[in-house]
Amino acid sequence: MARTASLSGFPEWLPEERLVELHVLDTLRRVFELHGFSSIETRAVETVGQLLRKGEIDKEVYGLRRLQDEESDEAKAHKDDPNALALHFDLTVPFARYVVENAGYLAFPFRRYQVQKVWRGERPQEGRAREFTQADIDIVGDGELPFRYDVEIALVIAEALGALPIPDFLLRINNRKLAEGFYNGIGLTDTAGVLRSIDKLEKIGPAKVAGLLQSELGATAEQAEAALKLASIRTEDTSFVEQVRALGVSNELLEEGLTELEQVIAAAVQRAPGRVVADLSIARGLDYYTGTVVETVLVGHEQLGSICSGGRYDALASKGNRKFPGVGLSIGVTRLVSRILSQDLARASRAVPTAVLVALTNDDSWGAAQDVAAQLRARGIATEVAAKAEKFGKQIKFADRRGIPFVWFTDDDGKHQVKDIRSGEQADADPGSWAPAEEDLHVRVTTA
């Protein structure tokens, strides 16, 4: 993968790499639409107030202003102005705004998928970019949203990821009600703070998390130990329920979360075996999640971080007393594609969509060559016409450099032949009926 100098954190793909990305996007769209999700696109910018009203992510947001305002008082006050514009850092917050503004035109429960660029001011590294593509699915209700959608959304994502040319993956699922109820049950009332500390478990380890719980949240050593015991529970079936109850904590919200998580895991064991685990260390850092929470890792590539995350949010979108609860998951497409390419997990069968190059016998044959190309294109065969009537050997070499598998020849008598330049085989052909084998008709992306 040759690269020229570029802006760090703003990836650009070579044509054959872009074909891999398009395959990923097309696969996701197909699966999402098979499950009845409609495509939408929201604007790239939101107001700062809209973006920052949930969660502590202000340092990651790219503000937007005119260069002419660089030295103005308006520019200096940009960060503190809730009406200033900024690029969206995810697709969930813009979607919540979209639902509120278009509620009168939507049929609920509303099922949407959205594939767009997002921007975050993070330190670039493998798996983390400043500009990247996400693919989201969400189901939003009006007033209420049955819990069964939490189950469905996990199964849809498992199917979508399973159709991609990636290694095995695991959806690690927890429930915020379960966690918050447990923390309340052991006397830790700042549940959001506890969740933020637990969310750092894999980065800093249990000893440092215990220290944070005690120094920042006032937890006793016993409370910190209990919180870490809960976070250590991980099962591939519903046996986590008894493990949690064995910790001896009683709380109504805890029981509600246990029941919900049990339903998700039970359905996944049946319909997506081996794809889902109950992992009670999953917290998700953003404050708007209220129930099911999900993070997904590639098996053997855990250091890459989560490739798909999200969960249930009951209060992110509202209009007066009208609430729009939802559940959704977001796939980090750029993170996935970066790993596919860097590890050569999959590759395109050729670098260009073109299947046939129509060669020129002489410069006067260009018009007739265009007629041949039109007939082939009319039947869905991607075709180029040579620009110059060079020796056939040079035209064949050009096709080879481009990755085009077939070269079409027409002699002065109007007889047509097509050559497979990979095998060297050449045969008579009719532009009105000839077609390549199915595997050569379109670019294919296969696992390496």
N, C-alpha and C positions, 0 to 999 in steps of 0.2 A: 504494500500500500504506500506508494510514493506520495510524499507530501511537500508542498511548498510552504514557506513561512506564512502563518496565518494568525489571526487573533485567537488567543487562548480562550477556550471555553465556548467557541462558536464553531462547531464541527461542520465540515463540508465533505460530501462523499464524492468519490470518483463514480463514473457512470455505472460500472458493474456493481459497486457498493450500493448505489442508489436503487438498483434493481432489487437487491436484497431487502432494503428498507420498504420499497413499494410492495413486495411480496408480503411482508409482515403486516403492513397497513391494509392491504386488500383482504388478507385472511381474517384480520380482526373485524373489518367491516362486514364481511360475509357472515361470520358467526353472530355478530351483534344483530344484524338485520334478520337472520333466521329466528332470532328470539324476540322479534317485534320492536326493536329499539329504532327510533327515528333519529336522523342526523340533524344537528343544529351547529351553528357557529356563532360565537359571541365576539364582540369587538375586542381588540388587543389591549385597550386601555380601560381603566376604571378610575374612580376617584380614590385618593389616598384614604379618605375616611371609610369608604366601602371595603377596601382591601385590608385595612388594619383593624377592623372592628372585632375580629376574633383571632386569638393567638398572638404570640410574640415573635413576629417575623419581620419587623420594620427594617432591620439591617439588610434584608435580602431583596428589598423592592427597588426596582429601577424607576426613579422619577422621570417625568417627561416634561420638557419645557423648550421654548424656542431659544435658539442661540442668541438672538438679539436681546433676550432678557437676562443674559449672563450676569450683568453687573447691577441689575435693578433690585430694588427693595423686594419686588415680587419674587425674584429668584431666591433671594436670601431667606425669605419666609416660606419657601416652597414646602419644606419638610413638615412644617407645623400647620399647613393649610389643608383642611380636610377635603376641600374642593379641587385641590391640585390633581393633576393626572399622573398616573403611573402605569407601567406595563404589568399585566396580570402575572402572578407568580404560580398560579395553578388554574384549573378550570372549574373547580367547585364553587368558589366564591362568586365568580361571574355568573355561573349557572343559577345560583340562588337569586341573584338580582334579576336575571332574565325571567325566572319563574314568576317572581312578584310582579314585574312589569307586564307580563303577557298572560297572567292567570285567567283573564276573561276569554282568551282564545285557545286555551289548552284543555284537552280532555284528560282528567285525572282518573287513576294514577297515570302520570306522564312518564313514558320510558324514552330516554334520550341517550344517544352516544355522540361524542364530540372528539374530534381529532384536530389538535391545533398546537402551535408553538406557544411556549411559555418562557418566562425570563426570571432568573434569580441571580443575585449578585454573590454567588458562592465562589470559593476558591476552586478553580478547575482541577480535576484529577480524573482518573479512569472511573467512569460511571457517573461523574458529576460535571455538568456543563452549565454555562450561563444562559444559553439558548438551547432549548430542546423540545422535542415533540412528546406530547402525552396523548393517550387514548383513554377516554373516560366513558363509563356507563353509569347511569343513575336512574332510579325509580323514585318519583316524588308523588306524594299524596296531598289531598286537600283536607286538612283537619286531622286525618289519621292515615296511617299506612300499616296494613297488616304485617306482622312480623315475618310471615312466610316469604316476603320479598327479600329479607336478609338471607334466607336460605337460597333462594333462586339466584341472587346476584353472585354468590360464591360459586354456584354450579356453572353459571354462564362463563365466568372468568376461567374456571378450571378447564372448560371445553375450549375456550379461545386460546389459552396458552398451550394446551395440549395439541393444537393444530399447527403450532409454530415450529420451525427447525431449531429447537433449543433443547438443552439437557433436561433431565427430570427436575421438577420444581415442587415446592411445598407451600401451600397456603397456611400460614400460621395465624390462628384465629383466637381471639379473646373477646371478652365482653366488659365494657366499662362499668356497667351496673354491678357486675360481679366484683370487680376490683374496688370500686368506690364503696360498695356495701361492706366489703371485708375491712377496708381501712377504717370506716366509721365504727364497725363492730369492735375493733381493737383500740378505738379511742383517737385515731388520727383524723381530725376534721378537715384539714386542708388537703382534700383528696386530689385536687388539681396539682398541687405541689408534689405530692407523693408520686403521682403518675409521671410528672416530668423527671423526677429522680429515677424512677424505675425504667423509664425510657432510655436512660444512659447506661443500663446494665451491661450490654454487650461491649460498649466502648470503654468503660472504666472498671468494670468488675464489681462483684458483690461487696467487697470490703469498702471500697470508696463510696458506693451507693449507700451503704449503712451509715457511713460517716456523714454524708449529705443529709440523710433523713434525721440524724441526731443534731447536727450543727445548724441546719437551716430550718428544719420544721419542728424541732423540739421533741422528737421521738425518743423514747427510752430505748435502751439496748434490746429489751424484750420485744417492743413494738417493731423495731427495725428488723429483728430476726424473724418475726412472724410475717412481715411484708415480703421478705426475701424467700421465705418458705413457700408462700403462695406463688411467687414468680418462678419458682423452680419446677412447678408442676407442668408436665408436658406429656400428652398421651395421644395415641393414634385412634382412640375410640372414646367412648363416653365414661371410661373409668375415672376421669378427672373429677367427676361429681363426688364420688366417695372420698377421694383424696382431699378435696377441699373441705368436706364436712368433717373429716378426721382431724382437721386443725382446730375444731371446737369453737368456731365463731358463729354467732347467731345474728342475722340481720335480714330484714324483709327485702331490701334492695339486692342483697347478696343472693337470696333465693331466686328472685326474679331473673337476675343475670345468669345464674346457673341453669335455669330452665331454658332460657333462650339459647345459650351456647350449646346445651345438650341437643337441642333440635337441629342446629346447624351441623354439628359433628355427626349426628346419627344419619342425617340425609346424605352427607358427604361420604361416609363409610359405604353406603349403599350405592350411590350414583357416581362417585369419583374416587374409588378406592385407591389409597396410596398417595393421594394428592393433597390431603388436608390433615392438619394436626391441631389439637387444642394446645395452645401455648400461652400460659398465663403470665408470661413475662412481657407480652406485647401490650404496649400502652398507647402509642401514637401521641405525638407531641402537641398537636393542635387541639384547642379547647372545645371545638364545636362537636366532637364526637360524643354520643350519648349511650351507645349500646354496643353492637357488634363492631369490632375493629380487626383489621386484617393487614398483615404484611406477608410478602411472598419472596422466597429466595430460590435461586437456582442451586440444586444439589451439586456440591463440589465447587461452587463459585460463591460461597456465602460471603466472602470478603467484598464482593461487589455491592452488597447491601440489598435492600428491597427493590424488586422489579415491578411490584404491583402492590398498592396499598389503598386503604380507605376504610369505610365503615358507615355506621348509622348516625344520622344527625337529625334531631327532632326540632331544633330551634334555630337553625341557620337562616332559614327563609321565613319571613312573616310579613303580614300587611295588616296593621291594626291588631285586632283580635284573631285574625285569620292566620293559621299556622300551616306551613307546608313541610311536613317531615319527609325525610328522604333517606335513601341508602345508596351508596355508590362506591365504585372502585376505579382506580386510575393506574394504567399501565405506563411505565416509563419506557416509551418506544426507543428513544435515542440511547438510553442506557442498555437496553436489550440488544439493539443493533450494533452498538460499539463492541459489546462482548462477543457477539456472533462473528464480527469481522476480525477482531484482534486475535481470537482463538481459532479462526478458520473453521467455525462450527457448521457453516453452510456457505454455499457459493452459487452464483448464477451460471447457467449453462453456457451463456455467451455474454459479451459485454454490451451488445446492442440488440434492440428488438428486431432488426432487419433479418429476414430469413433468406432473401434472394437479392443478388446484384445482377441487373440486366446489363450485359456487356455490349459495347458498341463495335460493330464491324468497321464502320467508317463514320465520319462526322455527319454524313447525310442520314444515317440510320437512327439519329437521336429521336425523331418524331415517332418512328415505328417502335422503338424501344419503350417510349412513354406509353404507347398503346398496350404493349405487353404488360407493363407494370400496372396499368389501370385495371386490366382484366384480373391480374393476380390480387391486387388490393381489394377489388370488389368481392372477392371470396375470402377476405380476411387474412391474406398473406402479406406480411410487411415486406415492402420491396423498395429498393433504390435503383436508380439508373446511373451508370457510369458517366462521368463528366467529359471524358476525352476518349477518343478512339485509339488508345495505345495498343501495343502488342498484347495479345490475350494473356500472355504470361504475367505482364505487369498488372493487368486488371484482376487476375486471379490473386496475385500477391496482395493487392489492395483489399480485396474481400477477406483474405486471410488475416491481415492486420486488423481489420475491423471486427473480426469474429463472425463474419457472415458465412453460413455453411454452404450455400448453393450459388452457382453462377449460371446465368441463362444466356444462351447463344442463339442467334438467328442468322442463317446464311442468306446469300443473295437471292436464293430461290424461295425464301420464306419458310424454310424448314427449321423447326425449333428443337434445341437440345438443352438439357440441364445437367450440370456437373456437380456432384457432391465432392467438394474439394478436400474433404477429410479422408475419404476412401479412394478418391480418384475415379469413381464410377461415373460414366456419362451415358445418358439414354435419351431417346426421342421423347418429346413432351408437347402437350397442347396447352397453351396458356388459358384456355377456357375450361380445362378439366383437371390439369395437373395439380397436385397438392403434396407437400412434404408429409412425412410421417408425423403423427400427432405430437411426439416428443420434440420434433424440430420446428413445429409451427409457431410456438411461443417460447419465450425465455422461461426456463424452469429453474427454480431454486431448490437445491437438494442438500441434504446434510452431507458434510464432507466425510 
